Amino acid sequence: MRQVGSIREAMEEIQEQGACLFDMDGLIFDTERSFMEQLASVMGERGYRLTREIYCDTLGLSGEELMDRMRGYYGSEYPFREISRAARERLNRVAETVGLAIKPEISGILAYLQERGVPCGVASGSKTDMVRKYLEICKLDRCFQAIVGSDQVSCSKPAPDIFLLAAEKLHMLPECCVVLEDSENGIRAGKAAGCITVCVPDMKWPGEEVLRDIDYLVVR
């Protein structure tokens, strides 16, 4: 693992990247904190208490894996789909009205990659239509030649499926792709796919067991 001070520094060292695959939540947009706030509010209205520790334990998960993890904390009767849908609707209203905060470096690194003709894709644990919507709201959709959401694959992160499909859509071998991720499960998925992994920590610093899967760790 190599520690670097910025995404740009990592990309400059990786001379032969064929494509770059971006996570969305917590990497492109500062939506992890926003969603946590909305989720905590919805859960509180229904008698559940969300902690930062529990939320961070679910980062990078989606679909059945996420539902199982949340029910492991709150019991088999936890109305996962109802609560998640309500929290997502509230975040969507925020996105449509006040907009979303783009994470530092993202606009600059996208311009850098475009200048060099490096194709880019998004591989997100969120559903495809929502990913497209958020990118369009912030006028970033034109920067990506492939968009893959969790609804396009049978197994979510930490399985490699989503990155394998994104690489395929860009007509690239996975080993020629760089994965930019903030979550541990995203890093695991990128490494399992055979990609070069760049970890840009957001809400949670990667644990010791994940460090071996990180090729470049951005430390600011």
SULNORWO-V75965 format. One record per residue. N is the residue number from 1. RES is the residue in one small letter. SS is DSSP state (@ for helix, = for strand, . for the rest). PSI is psi in whole degrees, 0 to 359 (NA if undefined). OMEGA is omega as a letter, one per 20 degrees, with the letter a starting at -180 (* if undefined). Layout:
n={N	N}
res={RES	RES}
ss={SS	SS}
psi={PSI	PSI}
omega={OMEGA	OMEGA}
//
This chain:
n={1	2	3	4	5	6	7	8	9	10	11	12	13	14	15	16	17	18	19	20	21	22	23	24	25	26	27	28	29	30	31	32	33	34	35	36	37	38	39	40	41	42	43	44	45	46	47	48	49	50	51	52	53	54	55	56	57	58	59	60	61	62	63	64	65	66	67	68	69	70	71	72	73	74	75	76	77	78	79	80	81	82	83	84	85	86	87	88	89	90	91	92	93	94	95	96	97	98	99	100	101	102	103	104	105	106	107	108	109	110	111	112	113	114	115	116	117	118	119	120	121	122	123	124	125	126	127	128	129	130	131	132	133	134	135	136	137	138	139	140	141	142	143	144	145	146	147	148	149	150	151	152	153	154	155	156	157	158	159	160	161	162	163	164	165	166	167	168	169	170	171	172	173	174	175	176	177	178	179	180	181	182	183	184	185	186	187	188	189	190	191	192	193	194	195	196	197	198	199	200	201	202	203	204	205	206	207	208	209	210	211	212	213	214	215	216	217	218	219	220}
res={m	r	q	v	g	s	i	r	e	a	m	e	e	i	q	e	q	g	a	c	l	f	d	m	d	g	l	i	f	d	t	e	r	s	f	m	e	q	l	a	s	v	m	g	e	r	g	y	r	l	t	r	e	i	y	c	d	t	l	g	l	s	g	e	e	l	m	d	r	m	r	g	y	y	g	s	e	y	p	f	r	e	i	s	r	a	a	r	e	r	l	n	r	v	a	e	t	v	g	l	a	i	k	p	e	i	s	g	i	l	a	y	l	q	e	r	g	v	p	c	g	v	a	s	g	s	k	t	d	m	v	r	k	y	l	e	i	c	k	l	d	r	c	f	q	a	i	v	g	s	d	q	v	s	c	s	k	p	a	p	d	i	f	l	l	a	a	e	k	l	h	m	l	p	e	c	c	v	v	l	e	d	s	e	n	g	i	r	a	g	k	a	a	g	c	i	t	v	c	v	p	d	m	k	w	p	g	e	e	v	l	r	d	i	d	y	l	v	v	r}
ss={.	=	=	=	.	.	@	@	@	@	@	@	@	.	.	.	.	.	=	=	=	=	.	.	=	.	.	.	=	.	@	@	@	@	@	@	@	@	@	@	@	@	@	@	@	.	.	.	.	.	.	@	@	@	@	@	@	.	.	.	.	.	@	@	@	@	@	@	@	@	@	@	@	@	.	.	.	.	.	@	@	@	@	@	@	@	@	@	@	@	@	@	@	@	@	@	@	.	.	.	.	=	.	.	.	@	@	@	@	@	@	@	@	@	@	.	.	.	=	=	=	=	=	.	.	.	.	@	@	@	@	@	@	@	@	@	@	.	.	.	@	@	@	.	.	=	=	=	.	@	@	@	.	.	.	.	.	.	.	.	@	@	@	@	@	@	@	@	@	.	.	.	.	@	@	@	=	=	=	=	=	.	.	@	@	@	@	@	@	@	@	@	.	.	.	=	=	=	=	.	.	.	.	.	.	.	.	@	@	@	@	.	.	.	.	=	=	=	.	.}
psi={135	127	133	164	352	163	319	317	318	315	327	329	331	89	330	30	129	329	162	127	120	135	168	293	123	350	305	313	151	57	344	314	319	317	322	318	316	319	317	321	312	315	319	323	339	10	14	150	119	131	159	322	313	316	315	331	341	357	134	352	157	172	220	323	317	318	316	320	315	321	335	328	320	0	160	342	359	122	72	308	318	312	316	319	317	318	320	322	321	319	323	321	322	313	319	338	296	349	180	145	123	134	150	145	339	311	319	318	328	319	318	315	323	319	328	4	26	117	146	146	160	131	98	149	351	165	151	316	327	320	312	317	312	317	320	319	320	8	39	353	328	348	349	132	351	138	121	123	174	335	354	354	158	333	128	174	139	8	151	356	316	325	326	318	319	317	318	318	333	3	42	149	141	323	350	6	147	130	128	119	151	336	157	315	328	319	316	318	317	317	319	331	348	13	163	131	132	116	125	88	141	268	341	132	138	138	167	323	345	338	327	342	358	125	320	129	119	117	112	NA}
omega={r	r	a	a	a	r	a	r	r	a	r	r	r	a	a	a	r	r	r	a	a	r	r	a	a	a	r	a	r	a	a	r	a	a	r	r	r	r	r	r	a	r	r	r	a	r	r	r	r	r	r	r	r	a	a	r	a	a	r	r	r	r	a	a	r	r	r	a	a	r	r	r	a	r	a	a	a	a	a	a	r	a	a	a	a	r	r	r	r	r	r	r	r	a	a	a	a	r	a	r	r	a	r	r	a	r	a	a	r	r	r	a	r	r	a	r	r	r	a	r	r	r	a	r	r	a	a	a	r	r	r	a	a	r	r	r	a	r	r	a	a	a	a	a	r	r	a	r	a	a	a	a	a	a	a	r	j	r	a	a	a	r	r	r	r	r	r	a	r	r	a	r	a	a	r	a	r	r	r	a	r	a	r	a	r	r	r	a	r	r	r	r	a	a	r	a	r	a	r	a	r	a	a	r	a	r	a	a	a	a	a	r	a	r	r	r	a	a	a	*}
//
